[in-house]
Amino acid sequence: MKITILDVVLQSGIAYEMIGYSEEHLPIIEKVRKCRPDIDTTQLRMLTNPLEMTIFYKIKRQTYIKTLNYKVGFVFDTASIPNLLKWFIDNDGANMLIPSLYHDAGYGLNFDTRRFTDAMFRALARYYGNKYKVRFYRIKAFVAWVGPASPVGKKIYNGVVPEDHFNYGLCT
């Protein structure tokens, strides 16, 4: 499925904090570890302000609009990039932040199919890679997408995380 992003409008800036091993964050970390044992908890981020995101996109010749509302406290884990490739892809870079937010919400809240969510992640990664003039952005978007979206990646990912564990804003 080829999706072309036309524009992304954010109603406010994105404000988030890293979730550390402080007293206030330990309950969040434990909750995530129970429902998503595969996640590297050092990569967890939490929104500190509400965010409304409107995505204008095209599939073939049809144009669509999708609006997402994120609440304060939404937990996400940035893009799941293998350690081996983190020198090539900054999973916490500006070009991966919106795609990661969308992807984690799509998988966690099941508002789209996994196939569509993966395709939208790739399209958003390409859009933001181009917008921020990231070198090799098409290759980076493909590499970030291919992990969980490829047949091998799905098999590995589903082997670690059962389908019914995708009920999160990382876990709700």
N, C-alpha and C positions, 0 to 999 in steps of 0.2 A: 504494500500500500504506500503510495507516494503522496506525502502531504507537503504543501508549500505554505510556509508561514508568510502572511502578508504584513502583519503588525502585531505587537504585543503592547498593551496599555496597562500600566500599573497605577492605581489610584493613589498610592503613597509609596514612599521609599521602602526598601526592604531593610528591616532591622532584625538581627538575630544574634544569639550568643551561643558560644560553644558550651556544651554541657560537660562540666568537669566533675571531679570526684569530691564535690563539697556535700555537706549535710543536706542542703536543699535539693540537690540533684540526684542523690542516691536512690530515692524511690523511683524516679523516672528511669534510671539506668537498670535497676532490678526488673522493672516492668518490661522494658524492652528485651532484656536478656531472656525472660521467661517466654515471651511470644515470638521472638526472633533471635534464636541462639547464634545465627550466622553473622550477625552484624558486629562490626568493629565499633564498640561504644566510644572510642576516641574520636570517631567521625560524626557524632551526634550534634545537631544544631537545633535550636528552638527559636521560633519567631517571638519577638518581643513587642510587636505591634500587629494589628490586624492588616491584612493585605487583600485587596481585590485585584485580580488579574483577568483581563479580557484578551482573548487570543482570536485574531482574525486569520483564518486559514482557508486553503483551497484544496479540494480533492477533485482531480480532473478539472472540469469547468465549473463546478459548483462551489460557491463561497459559503463559509459557515462562521458563526461567532460562538465562542464558548467563554463563559464567565465563571471564575472560581473565587470563592471567598474563604480565606484562611483566617482562623482565629488565633489570638495570642496563645502561645503555648503549643502550637503545632510543631511536632518533632519530626525531623527528617535527617537523613544520613548522607547527604550530598551524593555524588555519583559513585557507584561501587566500582572503583578502578583497582585492578590487581596491583599489589605493591611493585611488581616488576615493571609496570608501565607508568607509575606516578611521576617519573622524571619527564615523561612525554605529555601527560595529561594532568593538569592541575584540577583535581576533583572539587576544589573549593574556590576555583576562579570565577570571576563574574560571568564568563561565558557558560559555565555549567550550573550556576545557581538556580535559574528559572527552570531549565529542563529537569533538574533534580527535584525541585519542589513539585512540579507537575507530575513527574513519574511516581514519586512516593505517595502523593495523594491519589493518583489513578490506581495504583496497586492496592494501597491501603484501604481506600474507601469504595473500591470497585464501581466507580461511576462510568468507566469505559471498559471495553474488553482489554485483555493483556496485549493483544496484537496491536490494537489502536494506540494504547498507552505507549508501547515501545516505539511505534512509528512516530508518534507526536514527540517523544523524547528526542529521537534522532533529528526530526525537523527543527525542533527548538534549539538543539545543540548546533546545528548548521547555521541557523538564523543568528544566534548570538555570537558564534565564532566569527561570522562575517562582520557583524556589527562592531565587535571589539577588535577587529583586525588581528585575530589570532592566527599565527602561522600554521599551515597545514590543517585548518579547521575542518575541512571535509573528511580527512583521514581520521582526525581525532573524534569527530562525531560518530564515524563508523565504528571505530574501536570501542568507544564508550557504549555504543548501542549493541554491538555484536555479542558481548558477554552474556547478559541475561536473555537476549532475544534470539540467539542462534539455537539450533536444535541441541547442540552439545551443552551450551550454557543453560538452557531450560532444564535439561536433564539433571545437571549438577545442582542448579538452583532449587528445583523442585525436590530433589533428593534431600536437601538440607532443610528446606522450608516447606511444609505441607501447604497446599492450596488454601486451607481454611485459616491459616495464620496471617493472611493479608487483610487484617482488620485493624488498621492502625491509622493514625496521623502520626506516628510510627506504631503505636499500639494504643488502642483506646479502651 
